[in-house]
């Protein structure tokens, strides 16, 4: 719905045509998502099945997504908490980032609960 310039169009076409690079990125995202799921599960989180580039995780022991969201935010790690909706307030949505970003998230969880 928004116009883009010729340079942006050329970049989009090049990205769509480079299937090998897309496959490489997909593999990295899947590997990092799997590692994140395993590490959160080791820490007692309930991690729901995902087919995308994010996980929905419910923290132990209190299933208080808001608490973990605020703790991570205070340490400059941004995740998504959807508010007081009783269907999803218990968890947080974590986008699969780089390995370094995931390491920081896990470090903050380990140090702060």
N, C-alpha and C positions, 0 to 999 in steps of 0.2 A: 504494500500500500504506500510505500515511500519510494521516491525516485533516488537512484544512486548513480554515481558518475561512471564513465567509461572504464576508469582504472579499477573501481570496485567490481564492476561486471567482469572484467578480464580476470581478476583475482578469483572470483567465484567460479568461473568456468574452469580455470586451471585447477582449483581445489577439487572440483567434481570429477575432473578427468584423471586425477592422480589416485587411482584406486589402491595402489600399493601403499601409499602413505596413509590413506584412510584405514586400511586394514591394520597397519602398524599401530596407529593411534587407538583403534578399537581394542587391539590386543593388550596394549598398556593399560587402558581403562579397565578392562575385565580383570587383569591381574591385580591391579591396585584395589579394585572393588572387592575382590576375593580376599586379599590380605586384610583390608579394613574390616570386613565381616568377621574373619577369623579372630582378629585382635579384639574387637569389641565383644565377641562371644566369650572369649577367654576372661574378659573383665565382668562377665555376668549380664551383659546387655542382651535383650531379645532383639534380633535383627530380622526383619521381614524380608522375604524373597524379593529380589529386584531384577528387572530386565532393562534397567536404564543406567544412567550415570550418577545415581544417588542411592542412598540407603535410608530407610526409616528405622530408627533404633530407639528402643525403650530402655532407659537406664535403670540399673538396680540401685538401691533396694526398694526405692519408693515410687518408681514409675512416674517421676516428676520431670517431664520434659522441660518445663520452664526453668527449674533449678539448674539443669545442665546447660541449657541455652544461655542463661545469664552468666554462669561461671565461665563458659567458653568465651563469650563476648567480652567479659572483663579482661581476658587474656588475649584479645585481638584475634580470636578464632571465630569466624562467622559461620554459623549453621542456621537452619530455619526452624523456628517453633511457630506453630499455627494458632497459638492463642488458646483460649479456654474451651474450644470445641471438645466436648467430652469424648468424641470418637477418636481424636488424635492428640489431645493435650498431653498424653503420657509420654510422647516421644519427640524426637527431633529428626529433621531431614538433613542428611550430610551429603553434600555433593562430592563426588570422587575428584580429588585434586591431584597434585603431584605427590610423589613419594615424600618429599620434604614437608609438604603441607599436612599430609596424613601423619607423619612422624610427630609434628608439632601438636596436632590435635590429641594424639595418644599420650604424649608427654604431659600435656595440661591435664588430661583426665587422670593420669596416674598420680600427679602431684597434688591434685585438688579434689579428687573424688568425683 
